[in-house]
């Protein structure tokens, strides 16, 4: 009996051990399976590293911004070219100096111009002398014609009187018809000669005017050439021409400059415009007449879009903004500025700060912060029209929601994050 009891006990003990082992294995397998089905814990993000913003409803100003510089208005810029081949002798004014229209900036030299000016003066005097000589000769010839015509006219008058007297004598029988006919023929001859002389005087007078006009034209030509040469001579003293500031002086003393070389640039510093470079993706809604603000870093001045370059260069569009207010002190050509152009005002729209990712009229994923600000969940957001710092929200968010605007690309594969302060 003792032996039977011992065998049964051992058998029962072995069975219990197997059950316990199987149960343990099943438990381990269950735990492993459960853990494998658990989602990974949401990553932690420091609150101080994010840029949160709250969705708002109201009016939103659509604006675009660009960098640029102040440039002179073209009609208020004077580029002074060399009118002939010259050599720079003296520079009297340096860039940055205020100038008046008659301020001499530099002195040039060209011996040939001086010689040509003297020769042009002599040719003009020669043409004037020739005109006076021709006029005197023509006047003398015309006077001789008039003298001959006066003689013929006197003879005609005498012949006419004789023929009239002979007619009376014939009536009373004192003079024969033959003598009367002779006197009448002579009177007619002298009348014809008198008319011919008058026609000669008229034609000669016309010829005199034509010859004198030719001489006058020659004088005008010589005078124009003399004026040109004197202008070139006077241009050897380079004057500012307008009131303003000498901006550029690209030549040096002793330098030779061929005709057409720019010697100096004078601008009027109070007449400036802003030339902005706007990204091509943002320039499509810009039109002439829109209001703008130009930040010169020493003050903000109002302006208005006056020109839009039709070409795109290096991904930007050049937009000219005319300043509608006097520029602040320190404003000068080529000064770097920031410009903001107002496109339109949107009323009663849902908007939020512009995120670091995503453009207008796109659907992007944004992290919406929980009400307790301990976590954030990614939600799809449809964006509308954008501005410099804000963008319209069409779907996915409501007024009062808080979202993260900073770059969250590190967590693109996460739909949720934990926020830790």
Secondary structure, DSSP 8 states (H G I E B T S, - for coil): -HHHHHHHHHHHHHHHHHHHHHHHHHHHHHHHHHHHHS----EEEEGGG--EEE-EEEEEEEEEEEEEEEEE-GGGEEEEE-SSSEEEEEE---TT-EE-TT-EEEEEE-HHHHHHHHHHHHHHHHHHHHHHHHHHHHHHHHHHHHHHHHHHHHHHHHHHHHHHHHHHHHHTTSS-HHHHHHHHHHHHHHHHHHHHHHHHHHHHHHHHHHHHHHHHHHHHHHHHHHHHHHHHHHTTEEE--SSEEEEE----TT-EE-TT-EEEEEE-TTSEEEEEEEETTT-TT--TT-EEEEE-SS-EEEEEEEEEEEEEETTEEEEEEEESS---TT--TT-EEEEEEEEEEEEEEEEEE--SS--TT-EEEEEEE-TTSSEEEEEEEEEEEE-SSEEEEEES--TT-EEE-S--GGGTT-SEEEEE-
